[in-house]
Amino acid sequence: MAPPAPPPPTPPLSGAPPTSPRRGRRLLLWSALVALLVAVQVALLWLTWQLEHVRVQESTEDAAAVAAADVRQRLTEQMQALQQLLWAAPGSPGWSQAATPLLQQYRELMRIEVRDADFRLRGAVTSPSHPGQFGTIPRQQMSLDAQTACATALRYSAPAFSRSYFVPTTGGLGQEVVDLCLPSRLEGRHDGAMIGTIALRDLLEQALPPATLREYEVLLVEADGTRLARAGARRGAGVYRAERLVDLAGLLLPLRLESTARQARWIPNLSAALVIALGVALAGVVTLLGYDVRRRSAAEQRLAEALAVRKAMEDSLVTGLRARDLDGRITHVNAAFCRMVGFSAEELRAADTPPYWPPEMAGEYGRRQAERMAGASPPREGHETVFMRRGGERFPVLIFEAPLVDGRGRHQGWMSSVLDLGPQRRIEELSRQQQEKLQAAARLATMGEMATLLSHELNQPLAAIASYASGSLNLLPADATDPPADRPTQQMLRQAMERIAEQAERAGRVIRSVHQFVRRRDRLREPVRADALIEAVLPLIRLAARRIHCRVEIDLAQPVPRVSCDRTMVEQVLLNLARNGIQAMEDERIAPAERVLALQVRALDGRWIEWRVIDRGLGIPAEVGGQLFTPFFTTKPEGMGMGLAMCRTVIEQHGGSLDFTSLAWSDAPGAAHGTQFRFTLPAAALPARPGPAG
């Protein structure tokens, strides 16, 4: 039957070709690249413009600093010149002749005058450059600022400047001036002062170089921004501005420079033009690159699809894949191999020695790998080995290896496929354990049949032994009729025959109990005192202990506990545990003085009685302790492995439990370690006490 035809593809809306997500991502990336190029061009232009802007601003700042220094230097020179003029006699012809060249040298000096100690005018010289400076308002009416400056100069005995003030001239004009006062002392007393009036606008024109005045508008302003004096050829553009403070002898005047340059152009120099040209060239290169990338992306897409199919096939495998180069280093692993060993692909590729090699087998694996790298052909049927997981767990693997050849036919290394044999081994181990359990069950069934047969066959000989022992006792004469010399011998024979009869009867009870145990019938339980159970088996225990010089210690709780049990089977449990403890102390490394077997009985609560059989042997190894109660498991050459298993079954049928604990008698090296077997039996109900008579 032919498969149904696939449904026709859904046509795209509006006739537009369908756009795959990958194509959309490529379009997004190219859009981002174009936007990045545009952003870079804009950023370069902005940075160029910003650099030019910062350069002009820094140039204005430097010019302002130089201008402030020039003005301060000019005022300092005038101060020094006026101090030299103080040496001439004020008001004399010599003083006037010395002041005239000073006024010609410093054109900003409008007037030099000398005042006495009472601030009366003693002499004055006016600059020819400013003939009518005090023509509108007399000097006497404008001497308050000069008088304040002289008071400051006299107080500090140093030159002092007054604050600036406006001096009007004819025609409604005027200018801002300051007064410089130099105190004069004669023979240690105040002799007046010399005052120089300085025009601020002329100070700027004389102090600053022509280049500064051509490129900047220079202003002296007050602290609130009020303009006092201006110099320069043109007005400032107001874009680049810088201020510095002129501070000298109490004179604090902000000096402001405004550049005549306007905002920087977007293409201020050749470097910006080169940046734009490079950007256009880069856009053309990107266009050509986009065409080439489009062709490459189509080829890469086909290759990616092929790799995706290969990757999906590789990841779907449950078999581990491993590739190694000619030096033995891992170059590739699949996900199944990583899960198998518990290491990531990065860890496996970075390791010099594979981390999944067990340390105890690393030397052998290294030699095997060297042989493989030398060119030895691996077996086609594969080989088994053991790997180690990250947690240290060892597990078996089956490895198939083949040479790894590239597209040019060159041998590049080895390719391996690895199968984890752990699950298969676990199934095989489970099957083996099931077989052993079936065999043990068969042996138990056989033993049950043998126990039934033996109990049937041995009852008659044991009954005959008991009958013969009773008949022998009856045949022995009474003590009174024996001669005195034969009485000890007769007593010993009588005791021996009594013991034979007792043990024969006991053997019969044991056989009947075993028969009932195998047939799983209900057993007769009776309340028995703990000391009675111990006294029943104590002769046999002491007989075995006397052979190895072992001391037997009995520790009974008071009052003596009573248990409800099958007396014969519990006696066999005590006898079996005691014999095992005595046999554990037969080793020559245990001194006779240390050979002690302890039997302890304690009442846990009102329901259970605890029994302990403690020896001081060498202890039970951990690997043996896990199988100690397993049927047919034994460490004795002549043993059958049923003693402890039968003991646990008997105790559990009584509702109790049987376990063991290793003990240490000393912390010294080589000291003996004993073993304590502990089991519990149900306590017997106490008989009701008779009440008082009515």
C-alpha positions, 0 to 999 in steps of 0.5 A: 500500500502506497503511503499517503501524499504529503499535504501541499505547502502553505503559500506565504501571505501577500506573495512574499517569499518565506523567510527562515529564522536563520535568514532573519538572523543574518539580516539582523546581523548585517543591519547591525553591522551597517548601523555600527559603521554609521555609528563609528563614522558619526563618532569619529566626526564627533570626536574630531569636532570635540577635539578641535573644540577642546583644542581651541578652549585650551588655547583660550585658557592658556592665553588668559593665563599668559594675559593675567601674568602680563598684566601682573608683570606690568603693574609690578614694573610700575610699582618698582618704578614709583618706588625708585621715584620716592628717593627724589625730593617730592615737589622739587624740579628734580622730582618732576624731571624724573617723573616725566620719563616715567609717564612717557614710558608707562602710558597707562599712568595718568597722574603722579602726585605726592601727598604729605602726612595729612594727605595735602597735595605737595606736588603732581605731574600729569601725563601728556597722554591724558591732559584733561582727565580731571577736567570735569570733576576736580581731583580733590573731590575724587580722592576718597579711594586714594586716601583709603588705599594710602591708609591701607599702605600705611597700616601694612607699610607696603604698596596698596591699590585702591578699588576701581572707580570711574573718572569722567572726561569732557564729552560725556566720556570717561574710563575706569582707573585705580590708584597705587599708593606707596607710603613714604617714611623719613627717619622712621616716621610717616612722611606722606605718600606717592600716588599713581593713577592708572587707566585700566584700558590703557593698562590692557593695551600696553601690557598685552601683545598685539597678537592676543588683542587681535585674536581675543577680546580682553575684558577687566570685570568686577566680581559680579560680571560688570565690565570695567575696561575692554581691549582688542580689535573685535568683539568675542564670539562668546563660544570660547571664554576663559577667566583668570584673576589678577591679584596684586597688593590688594587689587583683585580684578577678574581678567576675561578673554573671549576668542573671536573664533566661532564653533568648530566645523564638522570637517575642521581639518584634513584628518576628518576628511580622510576619516570620511573617505576611509568610511566610504571605502569601508562601506564599499568593502563591506558590501563586497564582503556581504556578497561573499558571505552570502555565498559562504553562508549557503555552503555553511548551511548545507554543511551544518545540516549534514553535521546536525544529522551526524550529531543526531545519529551520534547522540542517539547511540548508547555506545560510547565513541572515542577518537584519539590522535597519534599521540594518544590524546583524546580528540573527540567523545560522544555524549554516551561515552561522557555519561559512561565515565562521568567526565565532560568532553572538555576534561577528557580532551585536556587530560594527559592521562585518561582519568577513567583509567584505574590507578592500579592498571594505569601502567598496563594501559599505558603500555597497551596504548603505546603498542597501539600507537606504534601501529599494532593492529587491534583485534577485530573481535574487540577486547575487554578491559576495566574503566573507572567512573568519576566516583571511583566505581570500576566497570567492565567495557568491551572496546572495538578499535579501528584506524582513523583516516582523514579525507586525504587518506592519512592516518590521523589516529584511532577510533574506538567504540566502547560498550558498557558491560556492567548491566550484562555482568549484573544480570549474570551475577543475579542469575548466578545468585539465583542458581546458588539460591536454588541449589541451597534450597535443594540442599535444604530440602535434601537435608530435611529429608535426611533429618526425617530419615535420621530421626526415624532411624536413630530413635530405635538405637537411642531407645536401645542405648537408654534401655541397656543403660537402665538395665545395667543400672538395675544389674549393678548391686546396691551399695550396702552389699558391695565390699568396701574396696569395690564401692568407689568403682561401683559408684563411678560405674553407676554415675557413668551409666546414669550420664549415658542414660541422660544423654541418650534421652537428650539425644532423642529429644534433639532428634524429635525437635529437629524432626519437628523443626524440619516439618515446621509443626507447632512446638511445645513451649514451656516456661523455663528458668534461664539457669536451667537452660545453662545447666543443661548444656554446661557440662558439654561446654566445660568439656570443650573449654577444658580442652583449650584451657578456657575459663567459663563465666556465668552472669545471671540477673537476679532474680533469675529470668524465666523464658517461654521457649522450646527447651531442647532447641534453645539448648542447642542454640546455646551449645552451638554459640558456646562451641563457636566462641571456644573454637574462636579462642583456639589460636596460639596468638591468644594467651591461655589467661585471656581465653574467657567465655562469658554467658550473660542473661539480662531482662530488657523489659517485661517482655524480652530476655537478652542472652549474650555469648561473649568470647575473646577471640580474634574477631570476625572479618568484615568480609565474613560477617556479611555472610555469617548467617548464610546457609552452607557458608562456613570457614571451617574445613569440616563444617557444613555452614548450617549451625548459625543459620539454624540458630537464627531460624530457631530464635526468629521462630520464637519471635526474637532476633540474633546478631553479633558485634565485634569487640576490642579488648585493648587498643594495643597493636595486635591485641585480640578482638572478641565477638559478642553474639546476642539473641532475645527470647520472650519472657515467661508470664509469672505464675499468679500468687495465691491470695490470702484465705477468706 
